Amino acid sequence: MSWNACKLNSMKILIIDAPKPQLVKLQQAFNASSCSLTYVTELEFSMNTLATVKFDVVVVAIALEKISPVKLLTSLAKSFPAMLRVVINDMSTSIKHIDNLAHYNYKQPINTENIVHNITSLAENQKAITKESIIKAVAQVKTLPSPPKVYMQLNAVLKESSTDSQKISDIISQDPALAAKVLQFSNNTFMGKGKSLNNITDAITKMGLDTLCCIVMTAELFSYEPDIKGFSLLDQQLHCLATARLAASMVKPELKQEAMLAGLLHDIGKIVLFEMNPKLTSLYLRNYKPSANNNALEKKVFKTNHCHIGAYLLHVWSFSYSLIEAIILHHSPEKLLKNSFGIAQAVYLADTLLHEREPSPEFIEHYKMKDILEKLQQRAARLR
């Protein structure tokens, strides 16, 4: 076991390698960075390793021989929910459900510099959403939204080359209550006075897979129907769906699916936030202004905001940090200027326009969007 322990204020990373080491180059790359590193092989590792140091990140080689990677990651997620989980896949091993247990799944041969950059650049956001106060606050909520399991199955199937409408229909129809909600929401939202949709196959034909997957996600996330006095769950559903569609229209084709997902999830933290304390929620809703950015009010009342709560929830569900970043920053345009226009930027702009707020002038100037802003505002008006 080796531990580069001289950099105590940096990210603390644990690498669990296979008995025949595969991640030595990654170990060397982290040692050369500003991270504190503990490196063990499977034979040296025990859960006691985690009792001595509070790690920010765990990197697991998938080619473990005596430990099941799925069981290990499941145990780590349960016992250390704040930890960022990374898998290095050797390509010869295919393990079901591994994507749902790790925030990142890198395939061999790996680019060590890219991995180190990706992980170290997450430090600020990862520490912000895994504060002890947030973890304790979320733990107090009696009923949390469940991870969207059917959507996850759909997402995995959509990556297969042999996907067809019947396979998609079968996955959704395995949960009759969810299938009914999907059809009801589809008819209420899209069909107007046209012929109603009677089955999932018709819905796929009429709306396309991307939109249908969005509706499945929406139906799953809001299926537990929290009773929050003064808060309209239906309005929230419709806003999230509109944000998803508008954000997806702004990005490159290869980013559309993730932009839609980020749009659907961007306000998921509100549901958790408003269930923490009914008295505080009542106080907040009395002072809430529909067209304003109410993040400062949330912070004043709840000592946190829905961006950080939602991002922590997605962290627990093992969503990727590119998605989590969009949730954290959708009310912080000044922090979005560091990167090229992508998912997080699209969600910020979509949410802002749908709430009929003026976008940040610096944001519009930085991304050279002045000439298309009016068209985007018109598109938002049609989706409202």
PABA-310738 format. One line per 4 residues: for each residue x, z, y of C-alpha. Coordinates in Angstrom, 3 decimals. Layout:
BEGIN
X Z Y  ...
! end
This chain:
BEGIN
0.000 0.000 0.000  1.305 -0.853 3.443  -0.070 0.303 6.775  1.100 -0.910 10.146
-0.065 2.246 11.920  1.745 2.051 15.234  -1.055 0.258 17.079  -3.700 2.949 16.954
-5.860 1.659 19.798  -6.360 -1.828 18.305  -8.735 -3.080 15.627  -8.153 -1.359 12.292
-8.255 -3.865 9.435  -8.289 -3.312 5.675  -7.309 -6.177 3.351  -8.287 -5.838 -0.324
-6.356 -8.494 -2.228  -6.529 -9.690 -5.849  -4.043 -8.328 -8.456  -2.208 -11.636 -8.095
-1.960 -11.540 -4.295  -3.603 -14.411 -2.404  -3.670 -13.018 1.127  -0.019 -12.261 1.841
0.160 -14.870 4.619  -2.945 -13.369 6.212  -1.347 -9.935 5.933  1.725 -11.244 7.747
-0.397 -12.871 10.446  -2.292 -9.635 11.127  0.964 -7.659 11.170  2.196 -9.998 13.906
-0.973 -9.420 15.953  -2.105 -6.334 17.861  -4.074 -5.031 14.869  -3.463 -1.933 12.759
-3.377 -3.126 9.163  -3.811 -1.498 5.781  -3.092 -3.855 2.872  -3.947 -2.973 -0.734
-4.393 -4.900 -3.940  -7.448 -4.344 -6.101  -5.359 -2.106 -8.381  -4.419 0.214 -5.498
-7.811 0.328 -3.803  -10.266 3.193 -4.000  -13.125 4.238 -1.752  -10.931 7.179 -0.743
-8.892 4.675 1.273  -11.860 4.438 3.614  -12.168 8.197 4.023  -8.873 8.531 5.870
-9.187 5.705 8.418  -12.258 4.392 10.251  -11.779 0.660 9.710  -13.358 -1.943 11.984
-12.895 -4.845 9.543  -12.568 -5.269 5.788  -11.222 -8.541 4.339  -11.909 -9.050 0.614
-10.365 -11.660 -1.688  -13.177 -12.971 -3.859  -10.931 -13.407 -6.935  -10.984 -9.729 -7.859
-10.692 -9.043 -11.580  -11.786 -5.450 -12.202  -14.137 -4.946 -9.239  -17.273 -7.031 -8.660
-16.985 -8.460 -5.117  -20.786 -8.298 -4.784  -20.925 -4.631 -5.805  -17.949 -3.808 -3.583
-19.405 -5.498 -0.499  -22.839 -3.985 -1.174  -21.271 -0.531 -1.375  -19.230 -1.093 1.784
-22.287 -2.352 3.681  -24.281 0.724 2.652  -21.581 3.350 3.190  -19.855 1.814 6.235
-22.485 -0.297 8.041  -20.433 -0.606 11.230  -17.595 -2.445 9.468  -17.182 -6.211 9.869
-17.062 -7.783 6.383  -14.974 -10.910 5.685  -14.624 -12.771 2.377  -11.795 -15.151 1.423
-13.096 -17.545 -1.250  -10.597 -19.212 -3.573  -12.963 -22.206 -4.128  -12.781 -21.841 -7.923
-15.285 -18.992 -7.860  -18.958 -19.352 -6.993  -20.724 -16.017 -6.550  -24.426 -15.832 -5.789
-25.523 -13.778 -2.739  -21.974 -13.416 -1.372  -22.969 -15.151 1.900  -25.629 -12.499 2.463
-23.079 -9.685 2.233  -20.324 -10.981 4.521  -20.253 -11.879 8.203  -17.607 -14.537 7.528
-16.847 -16.471 4.333  -13.603 -18.440 4.616  -12.623 -20.985 1.980  -9.082 -21.508 0.694
-6.784 -22.962 1.909  -7.262 -20.712 4.922  -5.991 -21.137 8.464  -4.516 -17.685 9.077
-4.122 -18.142 12.842  -7.762 -19.174 13.148  -8.966 -16.144 11.155  -6.849 -13.693 13.164
-8.067 -15.228 16.443  -11.727 -15.159 15.344  -11.611 -11.536 14.247  -9.575 -10.130 17.142
-11.761 -11.956 19.692  -14.779 -10.085 18.294  -13.315 -6.666 19.059  -15.190 -5.990 22.309
-18.612 -7.075 21.026  -18.171 -5.457 17.622  -17.268 -2.086 19.114  -20.128 -2.350 21.656
-22.840 -2.795 19.032  -21.527 -0.315 16.458  -21.318 2.734 18.706  -22.391 5.948 17.030
-25.253 6.310 19.539  -26.716 2.925 18.528  -26.352 3.577 14.795  -28.085 6.964 15.148
-30.839 5.540 17.360  -31.642 2.761 14.883  -31.533 5.237 11.979  -34.306 7.266 13.660
-36.783 4.373 13.526  -39.164 4.926 10.610  -39.884 1.256 9.916  -37.352 -1.478 10.666
-37.824 -5.239 10.364  -36.647 -6.418 6.948  -33.978 -9.101 6.494  -35.710 -12.495 6.241
-35.127 -13.011 2.494  -37.264 -16.134 2.063  -35.586 -17.743 5.066  -32.192 -16.940 3.532
-33.245 -18.677 0.322  -34.426 -21.696 2.332  -31.168 -21.805 4.244  -29.166 -21.848 1.003
-31.359 -24.598 -0.504  -31.118 -26.748 2.627  -27.340 -26.906 2.133  -27.808 -28.537 -1.263
-27.727 -32.315 -1.539  -30.733 -32.412 -3.892  -33.191 -30.570 -1.646  -36.748 -31.911 -1.593
-40.066 -30.854 -0.047  -41.426 -29.500 -3.320  -38.478 -27.151 -3.769  -38.985 -25.831 -0.234
-42.724 -25.463 -0.821  -42.131 -23.540 -4.066  -39.818 -21.038 -2.328  -42.325 -20.277 0.436
-45.302 -20.217 -1.920  -43.707 -17.568 -4.142  -44.931 -15.076 -1.520  -48.641 -15.927 -1.072
-49.091 -13.556 1.883  -46.132 -15.133 3.690  -47.354 -18.671 2.883  -50.767 -17.804 4.369
-49.129 -16.419 7.522  -46.965 -19.534 7.854  -49.987 -21.839 7.621  -52.018 -19.679 10.003
-49.236 -19.566 12.581  -48.536 -23.294 12.179  -52.182 -24.178 12.756  -52.538 -21.840 15.747
-49.328 -23.018 17.385  -49.045 -26.730 16.683  -52.242 -28.317 15.490  -54.625 -27.814 18.420
-57.786 -29.751 17.673  -56.193 -31.880 14.976  -56.770 -31.605 11.247  -55.678 -28.190 9.991
-52.815 -27.784 7.523  -53.902 -26.559 4.099  -50.618 -26.292 2.199  -46.899 -25.918 2.779
-46.112 -29.503 1.745  -48.435 -30.795 4.498  -46.708 -28.480 6.969  -43.284 -29.856 6.016
-44.515 -33.437 6.460  -46.167 -32.692 9.799  -43.531 -30.498 11.438  -40.235 -31.121 9.640
-38.036 -28.640 7.833  -36.284 -27.161 10.891  -39.509 -26.160 12.627  -41.089 -24.918 9.411
-38.039 -22.764 8.671  -38.389 -21.286 12.154  -41.998 -20.388 11.449  -41.028 -18.812 8.101
-38.429 -16.703 9.895  -40.962 -15.711 12.582  -43.597 -14.776 9.988  -41.098 -12.683 8.011
-39.632 -10.841 10.985  -43.019 -9.871 12.372  -44.719 -9.247 9.042  -44.649 -5.466 9.302
-46.656 -5.548 12.574  -45.495 -2.450 14.461  -48.115 -0.717 16.582  -46.496 -0.539 20.009
-49.069 0.308 22.668  -48.901 -2.088 25.609  -46.698 -4.604 23.801  -48.089 -7.898 22.489
-46.461 -8.870 19.217  -48.127 -12.309 19.306  -46.764 -13.042 22.795  -43.328 -12.016 21.585
-43.589 -14.300 18.548  -44.607 -17.268 20.686  -41.826 -16.628 23.213  -39.193 -16.423 20.462
-40.416 -19.646 18.869  -40.433 -21.433 22.250  -36.906 -20.153 22.948  -35.762 -21.453 19.565
-37.177 -24.930 20.168  -35.876 -25.183 23.742  -32.395 -23.891 22.854  -32.156 -26.339 19.928
-32.971 -29.237 22.260  -29.886 -28.452 24.390  -27.133 -28.438 21.751  -25.344 -30.943 19.528
-27.170 -31.940 16.309  -24.840 -29.895 14.108  -25.715 -26.737 16.086  -29.501 -27.197 16.189
-30.368 -25.072 13.154  -28.264 -22.131 14.287  -29.560 -22.468 17.864  -33.122 -22.267 16.565
-32.227 -19.200 14.527  -30.570 -17.522 17.527  -33.601 -18.296 19.680  -35.934 -16.729 17.128
-33.799 -13.601 16.865  -32.722 -13.103 20.470  -35.328 -10.415 21.229  -35.583 -8.794 17.784
-34.009 -5.661 19.264  -37.100 -5.049 21.424  -39.225 -4.186 18.415  -36.713 -1.561 17.276
-36.083 -0.287 20.811  -39.782 0.215 21.517  -40.301 2.162 18.277  -37.564 4.693 18.963
-39.541 6.943 21.284  -43.207 6.269 22.249  -42.932 8.310 25.454  -39.870 6.407 26.659
-41.502 3.106 25.686  -44.594 4.009 27.715  -42.392 4.856 30.699  -40.507 1.574 30.319
-43.635 -0.589 30.020  -45.141 1.022 33.141  -42.128 -0.135 35.152  -41.547 -3.447 33.342
-41.757 -6.663 35.413  -42.568 -9.797 33.358  -40.503 -12.267 35.387  -37.494 -9.984 35.918
-34.387 -9.253 33.878  -35.295 -5.760 32.694  -32.016 -4.939 30.948  -31.027 -2.437 33.645
-34.395 -0.713 33.233  -33.914 -0.578 29.445  -30.473 0.964 29.912  -31.860 3.557 32.337
-34.758 4.554 30.077  -33.315 4.172 26.567  -29.551 4.505 27.296  -29.080 1.151 25.535
-30.744 -2.287 25.551  -32.445 -4.695 23.149  -29.399 -7.012 23.133  -27.128 -4.390 21.561
-29.840 -3.025 19.257  -30.728 -6.524 18.032  -27.083 -7.465 17.556  -26.463 -4.315 15.494
-29.475 -5.138 13.317  -28.074 -8.635 12.677  -24.672 -7.073 11.952  -26.298 -4.878 9.280
-28.010 -7.983 7.856  -24.602 -9.745 7.642  -25.400 -12.600 10.025  -22.417 -14.490 11.453
-20.862 -13.269 14.682  -21.435 -16.604 16.413  -25.122 -15.775 16.089  -24.643 -12.121 16.976
-22.778 -13.149 20.139  -25.818 -15.148 21.275  -27.982 -12.044 20.864  -25.549 -9.752 22.717
-24.980 -12.091 25.666  -28.353 -13.711 26.349  -28.685 -11.617 29.531  -24.984 -11.847 30.513
-24.306 -15.375 31.824  -21.043 -14.299 33.469  -19.568 -13.557 30.018  -20.665 -16.929 28.655
-18.434 -18.913 31.004  -15.346 -18.319 28.833  -16.437 -20.846 26.188  -17.810 -24.387 26.015
-21.585 -24.874 26.037  -22.988 -23.868 22.662  -25.562 -21.662 20.958  -25.167 -18.542 23.126
-25.329 -20.579 26.345  -28.404 -22.493 25.154  -30.273 -19.290 24.252  -29.492 -17.705 27.622
-30.736 -20.753 29.512  -33.829 -21.236 27.321  -34.857 -17.592 27.650  -34.287 -17.652 31.417
-36.322 -20.820 32.000  -39.196 -19.728 29.756  -39.445 -16.508 31.774  -39.500 -18.658 34.947
-36.346 -17.040 36.283  -33.654 -18.846 38.226  -30.505 -19.352 36.123  -27.180 -18.079 37.409
-25.817 -20.599 39.978  -22.302 -20.061 38.585  -23.565 -20.883 35.090  -25.259 -24.104 36.221
-22.210 -25.172 38.222  -19.734 -24.289 35.473  -21.573 -26.342 32.840  -22.464 -29.145 35.291
-26.208 -28.870 34.609  -27.556 -29.353 38.133  -28.767 -32.909 37.435  -30.697 -31.986 34.265
-32.005 -28.568 35.332  -35.349 -29.908 36.560  -35.956 -31.715 33.248  -35.173 -28.538 31.338
-37.570 -26.571 33.564  -40.309 -29.121 32.840  -39.594 -28.896 29.106  -39.817 -25.106 29.314
-43.165 -25.341 31.128  -44.593 -27.427 28.276  -43.450 -24.861 25.699  -44.771 -21.802 27.529
! end
